[in-house]
């Protein structure tokens, strides 16, 4: 006799979705084009930290998206620049549930982030996202496109 599987009542499509799918950083959650980045820079507000500057602008998409910039001035090493991007994306992923919906944000990484411990990065990101929540709660003009 074959034991009954726990996922026997799932449809074929549900079996294909991994359990960690909600932890992924999909294209829908990213700023992808130069035009999207420029809109945030032109029409957004700045939030400052010792590790990075965050530019935020409302969008009409019903989801919050992230873009990360690391210039060669930050580090000549692509490995270090990519590590900074991954660390910011991880902080975003951990804070995603508490973020206000409908914002585009661009994080410009500063040189101090290269040597900063991850706990400090998480703390600073959470602090700035608290500011964003306050900003989102205040009445604001409609987003510019």
PyMOL commands that set and color helices and strands:
alter all, ss='L'
color gray80, all
select helices_A, chain A and resi 12-16+21-23+27-29+34-43+78-98+111-114+118-137
alter helices_A, ss='H'
color red, helices_A
select strands_A, chain A and resi 45-48+52-58+65-69+103-109
alter strands_A, ss='S'
color yellow, strands_A
deselect
rebuild
show_as cartoon
